[in-house]
């Protein structure tokens, strides 16, 4: 039986004050341009809508290749198409899997979906934890599911979505993060983007502390992916500041940092053009797809 670290009490007021003090720091000049370039290169450019068509996937992939984002993230049915379009580039193809976004399907069927995604050529898998099991306190069952998914993925990158908006207390978020880390996650991710509450700085701070403690204990480096509701450069820079404070510069690389977003890339490009040219650009110059 896997034993997880005991979760210490996390005082919400102190957490909020600590995060606010870090988030208020500013990025200026050349360092801000470096941060903007980093954010762009760490984006998983995402389209997870029922209205996604082949043409939308083409546009998504073209934008990712042009702007050199880390990956595109699509539904399983679009993996093969995205792989064809991005072949020969550094853009990776990620897919949500295991009955995204709720995981309310028998585990054997979730595994079959995962195996199909891998056969389609997915470079990365974004799975969501079974919150039903977690909220029932069946932590070993949650651990075993993630562990099994990682064993099926093998060397394919596995990002484990905690769906933190459905976890009411800071201690629950830390517990979920620890379970995912010890079960073999390559990244831990905040949200599906399908719940009413998505990424928040306080939540990411808790996850970063979990990653740091895991690294000290095991020597393993695990990535972080804030996702959901991040649409502006200002929001993304807050997460850069938090990562620098808790984990340090080593995590400022696409191998350990991703942003799950759709419109964030547009805002980052606008800010980059402003920083480099000194002139404001209009968002109409960029596609919303």
C-alpha positions as CSV (number, residue, x, y, z in Angstrom):
1,X,0.0,0.0,0.0
2,X,1.3,3.4,-1.0
3,X,1.8,5.8,1.9
4,X,1.4,9.4,1.1
5,X,3.0,12.3,3.1
6,X,0.9,13.6,5.9
7,X,-0.7,16.9,4.8
8,X,0.0,19.7,7.2
9,X,-2.7,22.2,7.9
10,X,-2.8,25.0,5.3
11,X,-4.1,28.3,6.7
12,X,-6.1,30.0,3.9
13,X,-5.4,33.6,5.1
14,X,-1.7,33.1,5.4
15,X,-1.7,31.3,2.0
16,X,-3.5,34.2,0.3
17,X,-1.2,36.8,1.9
18,X,1.9,34.9,0.8
19,X,0.7,34.4,-2.8
20,X,-0.3,38.1,-3.0
21,X,3.1,39.3,-1.9
22,X,4.7,37.2,-4.7
23,X,2.1,38.0,-7.3
24,X,2.6,41.7,-6.9
25,X,6.1,41.6,-8.2
26,X,6.6,43.1,-11.7
27,X,8.6,42.1,-14.8
28,X,10.3,44.9,-16.7
29,X,12.5,45.5,-19.7
30,X,14.5,42.6,-21.1
31,X,13.5,40.3,-18.4
32,X,9.8,40.9,-19.2
33,X,10.5,40.1,-22.9
34,X,12.2,36.9,-21.8
35,X,9.2,36.0,-19.7
36,X,6.8,36.6,-22.5
37,X,8.9,34.5,-24.9
38,X,8.9,31.7,-22.3
39,X,5.2,31.8,-21.8
40,X,4.5,31.6,-25.5
41,X,6.9,28.6,-25.8
42,X,5.2,26.9,-22.9
43,X,1.6,27.1,-24.1
44,X,-0.4,24.0,-24.9
45,X,-2.6,25.7,-27.5
46,X,-5.9,24.1,-26.8
47,X,-9.2,23.6,-28.5
48,X,-11.6,21.3,-26.7
49,X,-15.0,22.1,-28.1
50,X,-17.8,20.0,-29.5
51,X,-17.7,22.4,-32.5
52,X,-14.1,21.5,-33.4
53,X,-13.8,20.7,-37.1
54,X,-10.9,19.6,-39.2
55,X,-10.5,23.3,-40.4
56,X,-10.3,24.5,-36.8
57,X,-7.6,21.9,-36.0
58,X,-5.6,23.1,-39.1
59,X,-5.8,26.7,-37.9
60,X,-4.8,25.6,-34.4
61,X,-1.8,23.7,-35.6
62,X,-0.7,26.4,-38.0
63,X,-0.8,29.0,-35.2
64,X,1.2,26.6,-32.9
65,X,3.8,26.1,-35.6
66,X,4.1,29.8,-36.5
67,X,4.4,30.9,-32.9
68,X,6.4,27.9,-31.7
69,X,4.1,26.9,-28.8
70,X,5.0,23.7,-26.9
71,X,2.0,21.7,-28.1
72,X,-1.5,21.6,-29.4
73,X,-4.1,19.9,-27.2
74,X,-7.1,18.3,-28.9
75,X,-9.7,15.7,-28.4
76,X,-8.7,12.1,-29.3
77,X,-10.5,12.1,-32.7
78,X,-8.2,14.9,-33.9
79,X,-4.8,13.3,-32.9
80,X,-3.9,11.8,-36.2
81,X,-4.8,14.9,-38.1
82,X,-2.7,17.1,-35.8
83,X,0.2,14.7,-36.0
84,X,0.2,14.9,-39.8
85,X,0.1,18.7,-39.8
86,X,2.9,19.1,-37.2
87,X,5.2,16.4,-38.5
88,X,8.8,17.6,-38.7
89,X,8.3,20.4,-36.2
90,X,8.9,20.8,-32.5
91,X,5.2,21.1,-31.8
92,X,3.9,18.2,-29.7
93,X,0.4,16.7,-29.9
94,X,-1.4,16.3,-26.6
95,X,-4.8,14.8,-26.1
96,X,-7.2,14.6,-23.3
97,X,-8.1,11.1,-22.4
98,X,-9.6,8.7,-19.9
99,X,-13.1,10.0,-20.2
100,X,-12.3,13.7,-20.0
101,X,-13.6,15.9,-18.3
102,X,-15.4,13.9,-15.6
103,X,-13.8,10.4,-15.7
104,X,-17.2,8.9,-14.9
105,X,-16.8,5.8,-17.1
106,X,-15.6,2.4,-16.0
107,X,-11.8,2.3,-15.7
108,X,-11.4,-0.5,-18.2
109,X,-13.1,1.6,-20.8
110,X,-11.0,4.6,-19.9
111,X,-7.9,2.5,-20.4
112,X,-9.1,1.4,-23.8
113,X,-9.6,5.0,-24.9
114,X,-6.1,5.8,-23.7
115,X,-4.6,2.9,-25.7
116,X,-6.4,4.2,-28.8
117,X,-5.0,7.7,-28.2
118,X,-1.5,6.3,-28.0
119,X,-2.0,4.3,-31.2
120,X,-3.1,7.5,-32.9
121,X,0.3,8.9,-32.1
122,X,-0.3,11.2,-29.1
123,X,2.9,12.6,-27.7
124,X,1.3,13.6,-24.4
125,X,-1.8,12.6,-22.5
126,X,-3.8,14.8,-20.2
127,X,-5.9,12.6,-17.9
128,X,-8.3,13.7,-15.2
129,X,-8.5,12.1,-11.8
130,X,-11.6,10.4,-10.6
131,X,-13.0,13.0,-8.2
132,X,-15.8,10.6,-7.1
133,X,-13.2,8.2,-5.7
134,X,-11.1,11.1,-4.3
135,X,-14.0,12.8,-2.5
136,X,-15.1,9.5,-1.1
137,X,-11.7,9.2,0.5
138,X,-10.6,6.3,-1.6
139,X,-7.1,7.6,-2.1
140,X,-5.5,4.3,-2.8
141,X,-7.9,3.6,-5.7
142,X,-7.1,7.0,-7.2
143,X,-3.4,6.3,-6.8
144,X,-3.8,2.9,-8.5
145,X,-5.7,4.4,-11.5
146,X,-3.1,7.0,-12.1
147,X,-0.3,4.5,-11.7
148,X,-2.0,2.1,-14.2
149,X,-2.5,5.0,-16.7
150,X,1.2,5.9,-16.4
151,X,2.2,2.3,-17.0
152,X,0.2,2.2,-20.2
153,X,1.7,5.6,-21.3
154,X,5.2,4.4,-20.8
155,X,7.5,7.1,-22.0
156,X,4.6,9.2,-23.3
157,X,4.3,12.4,-21.1
158,X,1.4,12.1,-18.6
159,X,-0.2,15.3,-17.2
160,X,-2.6,14.6,-14.4
161,X,-5.5,17.0,-14.0
162,X,-6.6,17.5,-10.4
163,X,-9.7,19.6,-11.3
164,X,-8.9,21.8,-8.3
165,X,-12.2,23.8,-8.6
166,X,-14.0,20.7,-7.3
167,X,-11.7,20.3,-4.3
168,X,-13.0,22.5,-1.5
169,X,-10.1,22.8,0.9
170,X,-6.3,23.6,0.4
171,X,-5.5,20.3,2.2
172,X,-7.5,18.3,-0.4
173,X,-5.6,20.0,-3.2
174,X,-2.3,19.1,-1.6
175,X,-3.5,15.5,-1.0
176,X,-4.5,15.1,-4.7
177,X,-1.2,16.6,-5.8
178,X,0.8,14.2,-3.7
179,X,-1.2,11.2,-4.9
180,X,-0.6,12.2,-8.6
181,X,3.1,12.8,-7.9
182,X,3.8,9.5,-6.2
183,X,1.7,7.6,-8.8
184,X,4.1,8.7,-11.6
185,X,2.7,11.9,-13.1
186,X,5.1,13.8,-15.4
187,X,3.1,17.0,-14.8
188,X,0.3,18.0,-12.4
189,X,-2.3,20.3,-13.9
190,X,-5.0,22.4,-12.2
191,X,-8.1,22.2,-14.3
192,X,-10.0,20.8,-17.3
193,X,-11.3,24.3,-18.2
194,X,-14.8,22.8,-18.1
195,X,-15.6,23.6,-14.4
196,X,-16.8,26.9,-13.1
197,X,-13.6,27.4,-11.2
198,X,-10.3,27.1,-13.1
199,X,-6.7,27.9,-12.2
200,X,-6.0,30.2,-9.3
201,X,-2.7,31.4,-7.9
202,X,-3.3,30.0,-4.4
203,X,-4.0,26.6,-5.8
204,X,-0.9,26.6,-8.0
205,X,1.2,27.7,-5.0
206,X,0.0,24.6,-3.1
207,X,0.8,22.4,-6.1
208,X,4.3,23.9,-6.5
209,X,5.0,23.2,-2.8
210,X,4.0,19.6,-3.3
211,X,6.3,19.3,-6.3
212,X,9.2,20.9,-4.3
213,X,8.7,18.5,-1.4
214,X,8.5,15.5,-3.8
215,X,11.7,16.6,-5.5
216,X,13.5,16.9,-2.2
217,X,12.4,13.4,-1.2
218,X,12.8,11.6,-4.5
219,X,15.1,13.7,-6.6
220,X,12.5,13.6,-9.4
221,X,11.5,16.7,-11.3
222,X,7.8,17.0,-12.1
223,X,6.2,19.7,-14.2
224,X,3.4,22.1,-13.5
225,X,0.5,23.1,-15.8
226,X,-1.8,26.0,-14.8
227,X,-4.8,25.6,-17.0
228,X,-8.3,27.1,-17.4
229,X,-9.2,30.8,-17.3
230,X,-5.7,32.1,-18.2
231,X,-6.3,34.5,-21.0
232,X,-4.0,37.4,-20.3
233,X,-0.2,37.9,-20.0
234,X,-0.7,39.6,-16.6
235,X,-2.3,36.4,-15.3
236,X,0.4,34.2,-16.7
237,X,3.2,36.3,-15.3
238,X,1.8,35.7,-11.8
239,X,2.5,32.0,-12.3
240,X,6.0,32.7,-13.5
241,X,6.7,34.7,-10.3
242,X,5.3,31.8,-8.2
243,X,7.4,29.2,-9.9
244,X,10.5,31.3,-9.5
245,X,9.8,31.7,-5.8
246,X,9.0,28.1,-5.0
247,X,10.9,26.0,-7.6
248,X,13.4,28.2,-9.2
249,X,14.7,28.9,-12.7
250,X,15.1,25.2,-13.6
251,X,11.3,24.9,-14.0
252,X,11.1,27.8,-16.6
253,X,11.3,25.5,-19.6
254,X,8.6,23.6,-21.6
255,X,9.8,20.3,-20.2
256,X,8.6,21.4,-16.8
257,X,6.1,24.2,-17.4
258,X,3.0,24.4,-19.6
259,X,0.0,26.7,-19.8
260,X,-3.2,25.3,-20.9
261,X,-4.9,28.0,-22.9
262,X,-6.6,29.1,-26.1
263,X,-6.6,32.9,-26.2
264,X,-3.5,33.5,-24.0
265,X,-1.2,33.2,-27.0
266,X,-2.9,36.1,-28.8
267,X,-2.4,38.4,-25.8
268,X,1.2,37.3,-25.3
269,X,2.0,38.1,-28.9
270,X,0.4,41.6,-28.6
271,X,2.5,42.3,-25.5
272,X,5.7,41.0,-27.2
273,X,5.1,43.3,-30.2
274,X,4.4,46.2,-27.9
275,X,7.6,45.5,-25.9
276,X,9.8,45.1,-29.0
277,X,8.3,47.9,-31.2
278,X,7.0,50.3,-28.6
279,X,3.7,50.4,-30.5
280,X,0.3,49.0,-29.6
281,X,-1.2,46.4,-31.9
282,X,-4.9,45.4,-32.3
283,X,-6.1,41.9,-31.4
284,X,-7.9,41.8,-34.8
285,X,-4.5,41.0,-36.4
286,X,-4.6,37.5,-34.8
287,X,-7.0,34.6,-35.3
288,X,-9.2,33.6,-32.3
289,X,-9.0,30.0,-33.4
